[in-house]
């Protein structure tokens, strides 16, 4: 689906997917899917690039910490 390496995490018990690119550089957006990965939408939450150090998904929780 993606040309580069991404981490894909299941959220909301599989109702949503988030994809974050693996890179040592700051990122400006991430990708979200609400239809099991058929359609991916790019989301930007800030105009400034952010460093993503890691992603933590809590088992049994419906939250994701980045």
C-alpha positions in Angstrom: 0.0 0.0 0.0 2.8 2.4 0.9 6.0 3.0 -1.0 8.1 3.3 2.2 8.2 1.4 5.5 5.4 2.3 7.9 4.2 1.1 11.3 0.5 0.2 11.1 -1.5 0.0 14.3 -5.0 -1.2 15.0 -7.1 1.2 17.0 -10.6 1.0 18.5 -10.5 -2.8 18.3 -9.8 -2.8 14.6 -12.3 0.0 13.7 -9.5 2.3 12.8 -5.9 1.9 11.5 -3.1 4.4 11.8 0.1 4.3 9.7 3.3 6.2 10.6 6.4 6.3 8.4 9.6 4.9 9.8 12.2 7.8 9.5 14.8 9.5 11.6 13.4 12.8 10.2 10.4 14.7 11.5 7.1 14.0 9.9 4.3 16.3 8.9 1.4 13.9 8.7 0.2 10.3 9.3 -2.3 8.1 7.6 -5.7 6.9 9.0 -8.2 4.4 7.7 -11.6 3.8 9.0 -12.6 1.0 6.5 -10.1 -1.8 7.3 -7.4 -0.2 5.1 -9.3 0.1 1.8 -9.0 3.9 1.8 -6.2 5.8 3.6 -6.6 9.5 4.4 -3.6 11.8 5.2 -4.0 13.9 8.4 -1.8 16.7 9.5 -2.3 17.8 13.1 0.2 20.7 13.1 2.0 22.9 10.6 5.4 22.1 12.3 7.0 18.7 11.6 7.2 16.4 14.6 9.7 13.7 15.6 8.0 10.4 16.3 10.2 8.5 18.8 7.9 5.6 19.1 4.4 4.4 19.2 2.7 2.7 22.2 -0.5 0.9 21.9 -2.0 -0.3 25.2 -3.5 -3.8 25.1 -7.2 -3.7 26.0 -7.3 0.1 25.6 -8.8 2.2 22.9 -6.1 4.8 23.0 -2.7 5.3 21.2 0.2 7.3 22.6 2.7 8.7 20.1 
